[in-house]
Amino acid sequence: QVQLVESGGGLVQPGGSLRLSCVVSGSIFGRAAMGWYRQGPGKQRELVADITSGGATNYADSVKGRFTVSRDNAKNTVYLQMDSLKPEDAAVYYCKARLGPGYVYWGQGTQVTVSS
């Protein structure tokens, strides 16, 4: 059974940093494309960043230059380093693993609050 568990969310002041982690149980991690999504109050869930099994990355325009996605296949973990955080980055952040059509798994989410 595949499980994704996010951690690292919390309260941070504008301009601050947080690092989110997502640990994936099961044997799929090395083959999975991993993504970070977020959903703010009253908003649709949106892609923040993703990383292929080969390490290619992609970012939403709103976070380019501030966020960095990475993965450690030995630890079955994907990270999202978030720097220069803004109030509009506040949201619940979700981790997603995708093996292919119909094989998509989500974590439970971790709250990020950006406020002074």
Secondary structure, 3 states (H helix, E strand, C coil): CCCEEEECCEEECCCCCEEEEEEECCCCHHHCEEEEEEECCCCCCEEEEEECCCCCEEECHHHCCCEEEEEEHHHCEEEEEECCCCHHHCEEEEEEEEEECCEEEECCCEEEEECC
